[in-house]
Amino acid sequence: MYLAGLDLAGKDKNLSVIALYDTRTKQYILKEVYTDEHILNVLKQFSPRIIAIDAPLTQPLQKNNAFREAERELIRRGFRPLPLNIDSMKILVERGMKIKNKILRVLPECEIIECFASASLKLMHLNKAELEIKFNKKLNKDEIDAIACANTAYFYKMGHYEEVGDPKEGTIILPKL
């Protein structure tokens, strides 16, 4: 069975990365993707049960709010999410919501969760140097974030997670050691 992490870029001309984790072999596969079609093709090929996406998948309930309750909770815990009302984040939120719907159309049996990669990395005590040793190669930020998302999907599958935010507005899954 595969679990996936998607570090999603706001625009399809920018790099997104999918990290696929095979729960049987304990191996990762990293795929660089750009377009929604490419993302969907990779996900269809592996049919992950859970996909953790590092992008907001919902809008704040109040239209011009900079943060949902989930981001406010992250801020209270010392993390620094970007405000959802800045232009680059508006683009990312829009793409995140669209890709979630597209994925569910082609993989209706999969579960999609939202995560915040930098918080996941910190909570799992992972850093770039350790991951590069494990993967035996230099990793870019997008690859590291996708790996953090895949690991978050694993923690979620195992029941070791915390869900923050308001379910009516959208929640973020955080790994719990």
Secondary structure in CASP SS format (residue, H / E / C, confidence):
PFRMAT SS
TARGET T0000
AUTHOR 0000-0000-0000
METHOD secondary structure of the structure
MODEL  1
M C 1.00
Y E 1.00
L E 1.00
A E 1.00
G E 1.00
L E 1.00
D E 1.00
L C 1.00
A C 1.00
G C 1.00
K C 1.00
D C 1.00
K C 1.00
N C 1.00
L C 1.00
S E 1.00
V E 1.00
I E 1.00
A E 1.00
L E 1.00
Y E 1.00
D E 1.00
T C 1.00
R C 1.00
T C 1.00
K C 1.00
Q E 1.00
Y E 1.00
I E 1.00
L E 1.00
K E 1.00
E E 1.00
V E 1.00
Y C 1.00
T C 1.00
D H 1.00
E H 1.00
H H 1.00
I H 1.00
L H 1.00
N H 1.00
V H 1.00
L H 1.00
K H 1.00
Q H 1.00
F H 1.00
S C 1.00
P C 1.00
R C 1.00
I E 1.00
I E 1.00
A E 1.00
I E 1.00
D C 1.00
A C 1.00
P C 1.00
L C 1.00
T C 1.00
Q C 1.00
P C 1.00
L C 1.00
Q C 1.00
K C 1.00
N C 1.00
N C 1.00
A C 1.00
F C 1.00
R C 1.00
E H 1.00
A H 1.00
E H 1.00
R H 1.00
E H 1.00
L H 1.00
I H 1.00
R H 1.00
R C 1.00
G C 1.00
F C 1.00
R C 1.00
P C 1.00
L C 1.00
P C 1.00
L C 1.00
N C 1.00
I C 1.00
D H 1.00
S H 1.00
M H 1.00
K H 1.00
I H 1.00
L H 1.00
V H 1.00
E H 1.00
R H 1.00
G H 1.00
M H 1.00
K H 1.00
I H 1.00
K H 1.00
N H 1.00
K H 1.00
I H 1.00
L H 1.00
R H 1.00
V H 1.00
L C 1.00
P C 1.00
E C 1.00
C C 1.00
E E 1.00
I E 1.00
I E 1.00
E E 1.00
C E 1.00
F C 1.00
A H 1.00
S H 1.00
A H 1.00
S H 1.00
L H 1.00
K H 1.00
L H 1.00
M C 1.00
H C 1.00
L C 1.00
N C 1.00
K H 1.00
A H 1.00
E H 1.00
L H 1.00
E H 1.00
I H 1.00
K H 1.00
F H 1.00
N C 1.00
K C 1.00
K C 1.00
L C 1.00
N C 1.00
K H 1.00
D H 1.00
E H 1.00
I H 1.00
D H 1.00
A H 1.00
I H 1.00
A H 1.00
C H 1.00
A H 1.00
N H 1.00
T H 1.00
A H 1.00
Y H 1.00
F H 1.00
Y H 1.00
K H 1.00
M C 1.00
G C 1.00
H C 1.00
Y E 1.00
E E 1.00
E E 1.00
V E 1.00
G E 1.00
D E 1.00
P C 1.00
K C 1.00
E C 1.00
G E 1.00
T E 1.00
I E 1.00
I E 1.00
L E 1.00
P E 1.00
K C 1.00
L C 1.00
END
